[in-house]
Amino acid sequence: MVPFSFGGHQLLALPQGALFWPDRRALLVADLHFEKASWFALRGQMLPPYDSIATLADLTALVAATGADEVWCLGDSFHDSEGCARLPQRAQDMLRALTDATRWTWITGNHDREILDRCGGEVVDEALVDGLVLRHEADRTEPRPELSGHFHPKLRVRVRGKQVARRCFVATATKLILPAFGSLTGGLDVDHPEIVRAVGTGAEALVPVADRMLRFPVAA
């Protein structure tokens, strides 16, 4: 975990694409997209049906490793409004174990706004927590420090003649976009016009590696 400051708070960036907030013992993740594979399967595109269990296994491990008391999911936790109903029993059991053991909050996203049953936890559209705004999609007009997801940012760099893509955080003084945590999620280049429009100029792509943070300027 790599410490850094945002909005007057010390946070820890995890290489898995999550944030840990030590003062609250809170874990923050975005864009889990549970049951994305089954959504595609219903439309004739067969993908390995293990994405939800893989994502939940990673999330369970992080909750245990950090000792998190709170978990905040920043939207698009399910790929569609029927995603929760399609979770296999093993995934439901894993998810309920997590929501029972922590103070779990689902923030609604554009994919999962209408879901009613989320296997436990509280559902909100957005939240203000100790001065930080938590929502799914960044609002460029928001003056307060804001944490969000939605864009699945990825950094593409050339290393030894090969292009390498890494999920990353995108940060300005008041915006922090988390990468997608889900095991079956794509990504948007950090300099994509939609990301630049959302965060404004002067953004950096942050990539936590071991005990240090790699920082790359985002071209506007």
Rosetta silent file (secondary structure, phi, psi, omega in degrees, C-alpha in Angstrom):
SEQUENCE: MVPFSFGGHQLLALPQGALFWPDRRALLVADLHFEKASWFALRGQMLPPYDSIATLADLTALVAATGADEVWCLGDSFHDSEGCARLPQRAQDMLRALTDATRWTWITGNHDREILDRCGGEVVDEALVDGLVLRHEADRTEPRPELSGHFHPKLRVRVRGKQVARRCFVATATKLILPAFGSLTGGLDVDHPEIVRAVGTGAEALVPVADRMLRFPVAA
SCORE:     score description
SCORE:     0.000 S_00000001
   1 L     0.000  137.386 -175.731    0.000    0.000    0.000 S_00000001
   2 E  -114.014  119.709 -178.970    1.304    3.437   -0.968 S_00000001
   3 E   -76.249  143.830  171.751    0.382    6.459    1.196 S_00000001
   4 E  -157.215  164.420 -176.191   -0.639    9.756   -0.366 S_00000001
   5 E  -105.886  138.402  175.971   -2.680   12.796    0.602 S_00000001
   6 E  -151.260  128.417  176.957   -5.998   13.815   -0.917 S_00000001
   7 L    59.414   28.689  179.759   -8.553   16.324    0.295 S_00000001
   8 L    82.867    9.681 -179.884   -6.767   16.724    3.621 S_00000001
   9 E  -123.249  147.734  173.132   -6.802   12.982    4.352 S_00000001
  10 E   -88.317  123.766  179.063   -4.114   10.335    4.255 S_00000001
  11 E  -121.470  162.612  176.455   -5.105    7.477    1.970 S_00000001
  12 E  -121.804  124.504  178.095   -3.375    4.301    0.873 S_00000001
  13 E   -92.576  131.423 -179.147   -3.435    3.221   -2.770 S_00000001
  14 L  -103.552  140.630  178.743   -3.411   -0.518   -3.373 S_00000001
  15 L   -57.921  -23.003  179.172   -1.942   -2.096   -6.537 S_00000001
  16 L   -73.345   -6.213  178.598   -5.211   -4.033   -6.913 S_00000001
  17 L    96.521   19.215  178.099   -6.975   -0.751   -7.719 S_00000001
  18 L  -113.858  167.475  173.528   -8.584   -0.064   -4.333 S_00000001
  19 E  -118.961  144.401  170.658   -8.112    2.644   -1.713 S_00000001
  20 E  -119.504  133.674 -177.913   -7.766    2.204    2.023 S_00000001
  21 E  -110.217   96.131 -170.797   -8.647    5.081    4.363 S_00000001
  22 L   -59.151  -40.995 -176.644   -6.807    4.316    7.616 S_00000001
  23 L   -61.265  -28.089  178.979   -8.569    6.860    9.851 S_00000001
  24 L  -105.842   -4.574 -172.444  -11.928    5.237    9.064 S_00000001
  25 L    51.061   48.407 -175.259  -10.603    1.719    8.442 S_00000001
  26 E  -114.373  136.077  174.415  -12.512    1.987    5.178 S_00000001
  27 E  -105.936  132.164 -179.555  -11.888    0.181    1.896 S_00000001
  28 E  -120.758  131.161  178.641  -13.089    1.879   -1.299 S_00000001
  29 E  -137.112  159.914 -179.732  -13.561    0.128   -4.640 S_00000001
  30 L  -136.006  150.709  168.152  -15.288    1.028   -7.902 S_00000001
  31 L    54.504   62.937  176.094  -16.875   -0.762  -10.849 S_00000001
  32 L   -73.515  -36.087  177.991  -17.057   -4.371   -9.674 S_00000001
  33 L    52.107   48.694  174.995  -19.477   -5.257  -12.516 S_00000001
  34 E   -55.250  142.245  175.831  -20.683   -8.493  -10.942 S_00000001
  35 L    63.495   31.424  173.542  -22.292  -10.891  -13.439 S_00000001
  36 H   -67.523  -40.217 -178.688  -20.955   -9.191  -16.558 S_00000001
  37 H   -62.891  -41.767 -179.147  -20.143  -12.589  -18.083 S_00000001
  38 H   -70.044  -29.007  175.294  -23.687  -13.894  -17.583 S_00000001
  39 H   -63.208  -44.772  177.471  -25.081  -10.700  -19.111 S_00000001
  40 H   -66.607  -37.698 -179.632  -23.064  -11.380  -22.271 S_00000001
  41 H   -61.879  -38.327  178.215  -24.044  -15.069  -22.196 S_00000001
  42 H   -63.482  -19.708 -178.854  -27.730  -14.134  -22.280 S_00000001
  43 L  -106.124   13.784  172.057  -26.961  -12.270  -25.508 S_00000001
  44 L    92.885    0.212  178.623  -25.122  -15.167  -27.135 S_00000001
  45 L  -105.661  105.132 -173.163  -21.516  -14.242  -26.305 S_00000001
  46 L   -83.605  124.620  176.503  -20.159  -16.958  -24.061 S_00000001
  47 L  -125.239  155.725  177.486  -17.500  -15.945  -21.527 S_00000001
  48 L   -56.459  127.817 -170.399  -16.105  -17.933  -18.588 S_00000001
  49 L   -86.821   40.897 -173.950  -18.779  -17.541  -15.866 S_00000001
  50 L  -116.981   10.824 -172.305  -16.394  -16.980  -12.973 S_00000001
  51 H   -64.074  -43.292 -177.356  -16.006  -13.192  -12.929 S_00000001
  52 H   -64.546  -44.603 -179.399  -18.148  -12.513   -9.852 S_00000001
  53 H   -65.456  -39.581  178.001  -16.469  -15.198   -7.746 S_00000001
  54 H   -63.262  -44.193  179.267  -13.005  -14.020   -8.835 S_00000001
  55 H   -64.700  -42.239  179.941  -13.830  -10.413   -7.955 S_00000001
  56 H   -67.153  -34.596  176.812  -15.336  -11.426   -4.612 S_00000001
  57 H   -64.131  -43.158  177.613  -12.303  -13.561   -3.781 S_00000001
  58 H   -63.837  -41.614 -177.941  -10.013  -10.562   -4.405 S_00000001
  59 H   -68.846  -40.598  177.211  -12.279   -8.286   -2.381 S_00000001
  60 H   -60.305  -41.900  179.739  -12.520  -10.755    0.510 S_00000001
  61 H   -63.892  -39.603 -179.813   -8.736  -10.986    0.605 S_00000001
  62 H   -69.539  -40.094  176.948   -8.368   -7.192    0.715 S_00000001
  63 H   -59.967  -43.151  178.570  -10.918   -6.804    3.506 S_00000001
  64 H   -66.752  -42.594 -176.680   -9.012   -9.378    5.524 S_00000001
  65 H   -67.525  -36.048 -177.523   -5.580   -7.894    4.727 S_00000001
  66 H   -90.362  -18.225 -173.984   -6.574   -4.323    5.623 S_00000001
  67 L    69.120   31.318 -175.212   -8.875   -5.151    8.537 S_00000001
  68 L   -62.331  135.352  172.244  -11.497   -2.871    6.994 S_00000001
  69 L   -95.198  -25.055 -179.938  -14.563   -2.064    9.094 S_00000001
  70 E  -123.048  147.835  171.235  -16.253   -0.166    6.252 S_00000001
  71 E  -132.656  128.775  176.943  -16.528   -0.888    2.527 S_00000001
  72 E  -116.365  121.704  178.062  -17.688    1.715    0.001 S_00000001
  73 E  -105.252  116.656 -169.084  -18.529    0.554   -3.529 S_00000001
  74 E   -89.434   47.830  170.789  -18.530    3.539   -5.890 S_00000001
  75 L    91.496  158.279 -176.393  -21.159    2.398   -8.381 S_00000001
  76 L    52.674   43.198  176.976  -21.620   -0.135  -11.185 S_00000001
  77 L   -72.487  -29.690  173.816  -21.136   -2.923   -8.685 S_00000001
  78 E  -116.394  148.764 -174.304  -23.479   -5.048  -10.818 S_00000001
  79 L   -75.130  -21.149  179.121  -23.387   -5.041  -14.591 S_00000001
  80 L  -158.802  174.606 -172.813  -27.164   -4.647  -14.959 S_00000001
  81 L   -68.599  -15.989  177.757  -30.361   -4.380  -12.938 S_00000001
  82 L  -102.673    5.358 -173.327  -30.823   -8.184  -12.830 S_00000001
  83 H   -61.041  -39.402 -179.077  -27.220   -8.917  -11.917 S_00000001
  84 H   -63.671  -39.604 -179.211  -27.814   -9.590   -8.244 S_00000001
  85 H   -66.537  -24.633 -178.568  -30.503  -12.179   -9.048 S_00000001
  86 H   -89.371   -6.628  179.719  -28.084  -14.033  -11.340 S_00000001
  87 L   -57.524  128.964  174.754  -25.302  -14.380   -8.772 S_00000001
  88 L   -63.794  158.050 -173.741  -24.549  -18.088   -8.247 S_00000001
  89 H   -56.169  -40.976  179.567  -25.143  -19.353   -4.718 S_00000001
  90 H   -60.085  -42.733  179.249  -21.436  -19.462   -3.880 S_00000001
  91 H   -65.654  -41.042  177.150  -21.056  -15.800   -4.905 S_00000001
  92 H   -59.062  -44.035 -179.462  -24.152  -14.824   -2.893 S_00000001
  93 H   -64.057  -40.837  178.874  -22.713  -16.533    0.170 S_00000001
  94 H   -64.226  -42.555 -178.163  -19.358  -14.786   -0.278 S_00000001
  95 H   -68.287  -43.412  179.303  -21.031  -11.410   -0.717 S_00000001
  96 H   -65.072  -32.974  175.766  -23.360  -11.805    2.270 S_00000001
  97 H   -62.071  -38.050  178.607  -20.396  -12.794    4.434 S_00000001
  98 H   -71.808  -46.184 -177.799  -18.758   -9.482    3.513 S_00000001
  99 H   -69.240  -26.358  176.474  -21.848   -7.303    3.961 S_00000001
 100 H   -75.579  -30.239 -172.885  -22.574   -8.958    7.310 S_00000001
 101 H   -90.115  -12.982 -175.951  -19.039   -8.443    8.598 S_00000001
 102 L  -133.716  167.135  168.095  -18.594   -4.762    7.636 S_00000001
 103 E   -83.624  102.940 -169.097  -20.507   -1.508    7.347 S_00000001
 104 E  -106.388  128.047  179.765  -21.138   -1.906    3.625 S_00000001
 105 E  -126.649  125.432  173.716  -22.416    0.916    1.398 S_00000001
 106 E   -95.835  122.486  169.043  -23.396    0.608   -2.259 S_00000001
 107 E   -95.228  131.467 -174.947  -23.323    3.863   -4.239 S_00000001
 108 L   -70.953  149.676  176.571  -25.541    3.567   -7.293 S_00000001
 109 L  -126.867 -177.556 -178.659  -24.085    3.758  -10.797 S_00000001
 110 L   -70.133  -24.130  179.103  -25.447    3.988  -14.304 S_00000001
 111 L   -84.373  -31.029 -168.525  -25.487    0.174  -14.666 S_00000001
 112 L  -125.752   27.095 -176.189  -27.079   -0.745  -11.342 S_00000001
 113 L   -63.765  -31.479 -172.632  -29.268    2.158  -10.273 S_00000001
 114 L   -93.792   -1.643 -177.392  -32.479    0.094  -10.238 S_00000001
 115 L   -69.135  133.653  179.066  -31.262   -2.963   -8.300 S_00000001
 116 L   -97.581  -50.047 -178.495  -33.191   -3.492   -5.063 S_00000001
 117 L   -94.121  117.266  178.336  -31.583   -6.624   -3.540 S_00000001
 118 L  -120.141   26.655  179.273  -27.817   -6.366   -3.228 S_00000001
 119 L    59.454   44.500  178.423  -27.267   -9.180   -0.699 S_00000001
 120 L    97.937  174.996 -179.873  -27.093   -6.776    2.222 S_00000001
 121 L    87.262  167.223  178.804  -25.574   -3.357    2.777 S_00000001
 122 E  -100.216  145.229 -178.672  -27.003    0.157    2.490 S_00000001
 123 E  -114.525  126.984  176.507  -27.771    1.802   -0.861 S_00000001
 124 E  -136.756  158.595  176.987  -27.233    5.537   -1.479 S_00000001
 125 L   -78.677  -36.745  174.979  -26.902    7.697   -4.584 S_00000001
 126 L  -163.563  173.069 -177.035  -23.856    9.508   -3.200 S_00000001
 127 E  -149.123  153.947  171.824  -22.341   10.387    0.160 S_00000001
 128 E  -116.378  113.844 -173.847  -20.347   13.082    1.949 S_00000001
 129 E  -123.983  110.631  178.478  -17.871   11.446    4.317 S_00000001
 130 L    49.941   41.111  176.679  -15.552   13.589    6.443 S_00000001
 131 L    88.827   -5.713  177.980  -15.466   16.255    3.731 S_00000001
 132 E  -103.437  131.344  175.857  -14.980   13.880    0.791 S_00000001
 133 E   -85.542  128.058  176.645  -17.749   13.427   -1.772 S_00000001
 134 E  -112.637  120.146  177.813  -18.244    9.819   -2.841 S_00000001
 135 L  -149.932  174.183 -176.976  -20.172    9.278   -6.080 S_00000001
 136 L   -78.947  -52.049 -175.502  -20.076    7.120   -9.182 S_00000001
 137 L  -115.320  132.824 -179.060  -19.238    9.619  -11.923 S_00000001
 138 L   -58.007  140.005  176.387  -17.101   12.711  -11.453 S_00000001
 139 L  -111.612  111.295 -174.476  -18.915   16.044  -11.606 S_00000001
 140 L   -61.917  -25.010 -178.789  -16.611   18.677  -13.049 S_00000001
 141 L   -84.223   -3.755 -178.590  -18.594   21.445  -11.349 S_00000001
 142 L   -75.977  117.634 -178.202  -18.092   19.892   -7.892 S_00000001
 143 L   -83.209  -18.783 -177.681  -15.698   22.129   -5.883 S_00000001
 144 L   -81.226  156.992  176.009  -15.272   19.721   -2.952 S_00000001
 145 L   -58.995  135.033 -169.009  -12.750   16.865   -2.965 S_00000001
 146 E  -136.768  133.723  173.124  -14.429   13.969   -4.779 S_00000001
 147 E  -109.751  136.445 -176.959  -13.838   10.228   -5.150 S_00000001
 148 E  -153.806 -179.797  176.983  -15.494    8.430   -8.066 S_00000001
 149 L  -133.305 -122.438  169.421  -15.221    5.591  -10.585 S_00000001
 150 L    79.398  -45.566 -169.767  -17.125    5.025  -13.858 S_00000001
 151 L   -90.789  -11.432 -179.541  -14.323    5.509  -16.407 S_00000001
 152 L    52.051   52.765 -172.729  -12.138    2.443  -15.644 S_00000001
 153 E   -62.820  140.572  175.102   -8.938    4.463  -16.281 S_00000001
 154 E  -134.908  144.028  176.613   -5.878    2.686  -17.687 S_00000001
 155 E  -104.316  130.405  176.774   -2.408    3.961  -18.440 S_00000001
 156 E  -113.080  122.574  179.476   -0.653    2.716  -21.567 S_00000001
 157 E  -132.762  157.754  179.058    3.120    3.102  -21.713 S_00000001
 158 E  -101.467  123.035 -178.811    5.840    1.646  -23.886 S_00000001
 159 E  -125.495  120.376 -179.673    8.435   -0.427  -22.018 S_00000001
 160 L    50.768   42.313  176.095   11.380   -2.019  -23.865 S_00000001
 161 L    82.450   -1.212  179.305    9.543   -1.645  -27.146 S_00000001
 162 E  -115.808  142.755  177.517    6.312   -3.182  -25.896 S_00000001
 163 E   -84.730  129.677 -179.198    3.110   -1.381  -24.948 S_00000001
 164 E  -119.547  134.097  177.859    1.979   -2.132  -21.402 S_00000001
 165 E  -111.738  130.340  178.020   -1.454   -1.245  -19.995 S_00000001
 166 E  -131.374  135.489  173.411   -1.963   -0.803  -16.252 S_00000001
 167 E   -66.314  149.163 -172.986   -5.073    0.245  -14.413 S_00000001
 168 L  -150.875  165.963  169.721   -4.462    3.467  -12.576 S_00000001
 169 E   -91.291  151.530  173.610   -5.960    6.245  -10.501 S_00000001
 170 E  -119.144  125.876 -171.424   -6.514    9.670  -12.078 S_00000001
 171 E  -133.952  141.918  163.014   -5.970   12.590   -9.727 S_00000001
 172 L  -127.447 -169.874  179.873   -6.108   16.357   -9.537 S_00000001
 173 L   -63.671  -28.777 -175.307   -6.216   18.540   -6.428 S_00000001
 174 L  -125.278   -0.603 -179.136   -9.965   17.888   -6.042 S_00000001
 175 E  -123.883  138.065  173.284  -10.693   14.801   -8.184 S_00000001
 176 E  -141.551  110.157  179.376   -9.689   11.203   -7.661 S_00000001
 177 E   -99.938  126.818  179.044  -11.020    8.562  -10.079 S_00000001
 178 L   -86.046  149.078  173.149  -10.527    4.944   -9.067 S_00000001
 179 L   -72.725  167.004  175.324   -9.802    2.198  -11.603 S_00000001
 180 L   -70.977  134.170  179.266  -12.260   -0.648  -12.112 S_00000001
 181 L   -92.140  -22.433 -175.585  -11.807   -3.387   -9.520 S_00000001
 182 L   -60.479  149.194 -176.380  -13.867   -6.035  -11.307 S_00000001
 183 L   -75.407  -15.623 -177.114  -12.084   -9.008  -12.854 S_00000001
 184 L  -126.819   60.029 -178.720  -13.880   -8.642  -16.192 S_00000001
 185 L  -128.985  141.386  174.774  -13.691   -4.935  -16.939 S_00000001
 186 L   -83.598 -161.251 -179.522  -12.045   -3.044  -19.748 S_00000001
 187 L  -154.014  156.401  178.576  -10.475    0.361  -19.470 S_00000001
 188 E  -110.017  133.047  178.812  -10.430    3.856  -20.922 S_00000001
 189 E   -55.755  140.546 -174.594   -7.131    5.549  -21.725 S_00000001
 190 L   -61.507  -25.401  179.983   -6.315    8.190  -19.128 S_00000001
 191 L   -97.046   16.045  176.134   -6.093   10.908  -21.782 S_00000001
 192 L   -61.865  140.829 -177.404   -9.479   10.051  -23.287 S_00000001
 193 H   -54.213  -32.679 -179.579  -11.520   13.249  -23.843 S_00000001
 194 H   -68.873  -37.123  176.556  -14.261   12.055  -21.469 S_00000001
 195 H   -69.810  -44.339  178.874  -11.813   11.654  -18.592 S_00000001
 196 H   -60.709  -41.060  178.456  -10.150   14.994  -19.337 S_00000001
 197 H   -62.185  -37.340 -176.480  -13.582   16.641  -19.500 S_00000001
 198 H   -72.730  -36.059 -173.394  -14.503   15.149  -16.114 S_00000001
 199 H  -107.479  -15.869 -177.791  -11.369   16.143  -14.201 S_00000001
 200 L    84.138 -168.008 -176.468  -10.071   19.170  -16.075 S_00000001
 201 L   -86.049  165.641  176.183   -6.442   19.986  -16.788 S_00000001
 202 L    79.915   18.938 -178.234   -3.395   19.187  -14.702 S_00000001
 203 L   -80.628  156.953  174.268   -4.344   15.576  -13.944 S_00000001
 204 E  -125.587  146.038  168.559   -1.906   12.784  -13.145 S_00000001
 205 E   -91.424  126.592 -178.104   -2.166    9.040  -13.619 S_00000001
 206 E  -109.883  127.263  179.322   -1.134    7.337  -10.379 S_00000001
 207 E  -125.216  106.399  177.441    0.188    3.771  -10.396 S_00000001
 208 E   -75.113  128.678 -179.841    1.055    2.279   -6.986 S_00000001
 209 E  -134.953  117.216 -179.658    3.974   -0.136   -7.253 S_00000001
 210 L    52.624 -114.353 -175.402    5.376   -1.858   -4.150 S_00000001
 211 L  -108.923   20.741 -179.877    6.225    1.003   -1.777 S_00000001
 212 E  -141.896  161.439 -179.495    6.139    3.930   -4.209 S_00000001
 213 E  -109.882  121.986  173.530    3.746    5.816   -6.426 S_00000001
 214 E   -87.415  134.252 -176.438    4.514    6.282  -10.108 S_00000001
 215 E  -123.015  131.282 -179.350    3.071    9.520  -11.470 S_00000001
 216 E  -129.700  128.866  177.112    2.459   10.319  -15.135 S_00000001
 217 E   -65.285  142.408  177.877    1.032   13.611  -16.450 S_00000001
 218 L   -98.368  121.523 -179.669   -2.241   13.256  -18.336 S_00000001
 219 L   -69.217  130.496 -179.866   -2.288   15.131  -21.633 S_00000001
 220 L   -89.016    0.000    0.000   -5.252   17.488  -21.886 S_00000001
